[in-house]
Amino acid sequence: MRLKSFFADTVEQAIGLARREMGPEAVLLNSKRSSPEARRLGAYEVVCAFAADAARVHAGSDSLLSSEPRPAGAPADALMRDVSDLKQQMERLARSLSRCGVGLAAAGSDPQLANVFAALTDAELDADLAYEVIAGISSPATPGAVRSQLRRLANASPDLGRGNAAARIALLAGPPGAGKTSALVKLAVQQGLARHRRVQLLTLDTYRVAAADELQSYAAILGVGCQVLETIAALSQALAEHAHKDLILIDTPGLGRNELDGFEDLARYVATHPGLDTHLVLPASMRAADLKRAARQYAAFGPSKLLFTRLDETQTFGPLLSLSAHLGIPVSFVSRGQRIPEDLEPATADLLLDLLLSPEAAGAPGFEVAAA
């Protein structure tokens, strides 16, 4: 598939350049402000592709793959995985190009919608989602119309536990330094003690130096129980022992990319436990690509919700909405700082939209729909 970047002072002008050179089959894949090195070429950069090329590649993927010689000594199962992965990538690309068609036409013909698209991608909302948003907006693109379309993407579920079990059980998982322990203590206060619930803290984090000691210190201050567990059997026994409690919160070790392989049994137990509500804890300050990578790595834990921390350390919130929308997983809570418990708040659709459209609520510049 042929890709090319076009530079101009506005997104609309760049799209016009692409259409003149690449014709009506051009598909806009991305739009962003130009890097300092390329600023002399224009304020905005758009990346376009030939849609026909992508369709041909997708249509011929089976025959191309089947005619490719098998590498000497390559295991058959590894080759089949590669083939399957490539086919899935091409299918995702085809779906993305299909969704983008209407949005591309709208952005190319309406300067105001082009500005909306640029503002959304500046906020780092994924381009395919930005296309879907502008495709559903009729001119004029008022702030209310933009918010109405974005609301379809905003998915929030600020609760703990699954089903109607007496004990609400929530487990926090995520990469090192994501803020799981602090979030867990905030939840214990807000969702437990403040509601006069009987709370029990459990931790499997015996890998980080003094991690268990930290949680036990918090538990002593709050006056709640805390157990340090080293095995899945111990976790299962502790859950049975404290089944009479109202809220059980479980902390887990922050596992790096090279450490997850040793925790398949734990991931399987967590993912298949009918009462466990797993929240994937991720820093909002992470790059969009790193958020996606972390979500893929922790998919084995079967997270049912996303909990974002460190909102005070970023000014772009598009990746949060994008990740939730692509995974089909709601956001449960967000944390803006280190204060316990003040800096944790339940996620709502309005909060997620305010972060994207009016990020001054988190100390970032506001979003405006520019007039045509």
N, C-alpha and C positions, 0 to 999 in steps of 0.2 A: 504494500500500500504506500502510495506516494504522499509524503507530508511536506508542507511548506509553511514558513512563517511570513506574515505580512505586517508591516509597520505603518502606522498613521497616527495623526493627532487625536482621532476618535475611533471607537470601535466600528462605527458605521462606515467610516472612510476605509478602514482596513478590510471590512467585509466586501465593500465595493471593489477594491483592488483584487481580492481573491476571486470574485465572481467574473471580473473581466478577464483574468488570466486562466482560471481553471474551469469556467463555464458553470452552468446550472447544477452540475453534479457535485460541486464543491460542498463539503460538510465541515462546519466549524467545530473543531474539537476542544478548543480552549481559548480563553481570552484573559489577558493579564496586563498589568502595567509593565512597560519595558524596563529591563535592567539598566542600571546606570551606564553600562558600557554601550548599550544599544539606544539610549535615549535620544541620540542625535538623529536616529532614523524615524522616530515618532514616539509619542507618549504611550501608545498601546501596541501590544503584539497579539495577533491572533494566529492560531495554528489551524490550518485547513488540510483536508484530505479529499481524495477522489472517492466518492461513495461507491462508484462502479467497481473500482479496484478492490475495495473491501468485500463487496458482494461476490465478486469472482473468486477471490481467495477462499471465502467461506464456502461457496458452492463446490469448489474443487478440492476441499481439504482432504476428503477421504481418499480420492484417487492419488493425490500428491503424496499423501502419507504412505499409502500402500505401495507406491512405486519406489519409495526411498529405500536404499539398501540398508540392511540391518548391520549396525556396527559389530565388528568382529568381537566375539566374546561377551557381548552385551546380554544380560539376562532377559528372557522374554517378558517377565512380569514388569521389569523396569521400563522396557520399551513400550509396553501397553499403557503404563501409567503416563509416560510422556505423551503418547498419542491422545489419551483421554484428556490430559490437562490442556493440550493444544486445542482440541476440539471445543472444550468448554470455554477457553479464551476467545475463540472465534465466534462462538454462539453469543457470548456476552457482548462482543464488539458489534455483531449484527443487530442485537436488540438495542444497543446504545445508539447506533446509527439510525435505526428506525424511529426511536423516540426523538432524536435530535432534528428530524426533518422539519416538523411543524415549527419548532422553536427557531431553527435557522432562518426559515422564511420570514417569521415574525420579526426577528432581530434585524434582518437585512432590509426590511421594508419600512420599519418604524424606528426613527432615531431614539424615541423615548424608551422603547423596549430594549434597544441596544444598550442604552445607558443603564437600565435596570439589570440586564445581563452582566454588564461590566461591574456594577456595584455588588452583585451577588457573588461573582467569582473573585472580586477583590476581598470579600469577606471569607473566601476560601470554601464556599459551598461548591460541591462537585459540579462540574460543567453539565453533566447529563441531567442532574436535578434542576439546575438553573434553566436549562432548556425546557423542561417540563413545566416549570413555573411560568415562564413568559409565554409558552404556548397556550396557557389557559387564561391569559389576560387580554381583554379587549381594550383597545385604545379609547380614552386616555389611561395611561398606567398610573392610577392614583395609589398612594400609600396603602389605602384600604384594600384595593384589589390585589396588590402584591402580598399583603399580609394574609388575605383570604386564601390565596393559592398556596402559600407556604404552610398554612395551618394543616394541610393534608399531610405534610411531612413531619409535623411536630407530634411526637408520641411520648407521653409521660405516664408513669405509674408509681407514684410516691408511697409505696407500702412495702411491708416486710412480710415474708412468709408466703406459703402456698396453701390453697384450699381452705377448709374450715377447721383445721386442727387447732386444738386448744393452745398448743405451743407454737409460736411463730418462730421459725428457724431461718436465719439468714447467714450466708457465708460470703465473705469478701475475698476475692481473688484478683491478682493483677501483678504487673511487673514490679521489680524492686524500686523503692522510692516513690511509689504512686500515692502514698498516704493512706494505706489501708487501716493501720492501727489507729491513727487520729480520727478517721472517719467512723471507725467502729465505736470508739469512745463517745463521739458526738451522737451517734445513733442510740447508744445505751442511755444517754441522758434525755435526749429529745423524745425518742419513741418508746423508752422504757420508764425511767424514773419519773419524768414529767407527767406520764399518764398512769402513774401508780401501778406499773406492771412489775412483776417479779422477774428479774433479769439474771441471766447466767452468761458469763463470758468463757469461751473456749479458745485455745490457741494451738495451732500446729506449727507455729514458727519457732522451731528449736535450732534454726540454722544461722539466723542473724544474731550477732553478739548482743546480749542483754535485751533482746526483743521481748522475751517472755517476762523478764523482770519489769520492763516498762509497762506492759499491760497489767501485771499484777499490782503495780504501784497505783495505777489509775483505779483498778477495781477496789483497792483498799480505801482510797479517797471517796469513792462513790458508795461504798458499803455493799458491794455485790460480789457474788462468788466468781472465782476464776480458776480454771484448770488448765494445766499444760499437758498436752497429749503428744505422743510420739508415733503412734501407729493408727491405722484405720480401725483396727479392732477396738482400741481405746476410745476412738471417736464414737464408734457405734454404741459402745457401752455407756459413754457419757450422755449421749442423746437419750438413751433409754432411762438413765438415772434421773435426768432433769426434765423428763417429759411433762412434769406437773408445773414447770415454770411457764410464765407467759411469753417470754422472749429469750431466745438463745441466739447469741451472736458469735460467729466463728471467724477467727483470724487465721490467715494462711501465710506461708513464707512467700516473699517476692522471688519468683523464679526467673532467671535470665534465660536467654534463648538456648543456651547449651545445657541447662539444668532441667528443662521440662521433660526430657526423655525418661528421667528416672522416676517420674510421678504419674505414670499411666494408670496405676491401680487407684491412686487417690482421685484422679480425674474421673475415672470410670465410676467410682463409688459416689462421688458428688453428682455426676450427671444423671445417675439412675435412681438416686434417693428421691422418693415421691414427695417428701415434705421439705426438701432443701431448696431455698430460694437463693440462687447464686447471683451476686452482683459483681460485675467486672469493673474494677476500679482503675480509672485511667486519668492521667494528668491532662487537663485541657491545654496546657502549654506544649504538649507533644506536637510534632509535625503531623500533618494528615497522613502521610505515608507510614509513619511509625505507629499511629493509632490503628491503622488497618492491619499492620503486621502483628501488633500485640493481640488484636482481636482474633486473628487467625491462629496464633499460637495457643490462646486460651479457649478456643472453640471446643476442645475436648472436655472442658469442665461444664459445658452446657449452660452458659450464663443465660439467665432470663431477663436481666436488667443491666443497665449501664449506670455507673456512678462516677461523675466527673469531679476531680479536685483541681486546685490551683487555678481557678478562674481569674484570680487577681494577678496572674503572671502572664496573661495574654490579652491581645486586643482583637483577635479574630475567632469567631465562634462557629463559622460555617462547618468546620470538620466535625463538630459534635453532632449537629443535625444530620450531616451526611452519613456518618457512621451508623447512627440510630436508624436512619431510613433504609440504608443498604442492608443492614443486618436484620431489620424487622424486629428490633429489640427496643423497648421503651427506656427512657431515662428515669431513674428513681429519685436521686438526690444530686445536688451540686454543692461544692464547697469553695468558698472564696478566700479562705485564710486559715490561720492556725488557732484562732480562739475557740475554746471549747465551752459550750456547744454552739455559740452564736453564729459561727461562720459556716454552718451547714443548713441548707433549706430544701424543702421538698420541691421536686421539679414539677412544673406545670407546662402546658402547651404555651400559655402566654409568656411565661418566663423564658422559654427557649426561643420564642419569636422576638422577645424584647432584646435578648442577648445578640441576636443576629441583626435585627433592624435598628435597635437603639442601644448599641453596646456602651454608650456613656454610662449606663447603669452599672457597668463593671469598670469604669474609668477609661473607656475607649471612645474614639470619635464616633459620631452618630452616622446613621445611614439616611440618605435622602434620595428621593426619586426626582431626578433632574427634569426640568421642563423642556419640552421640545423646542 
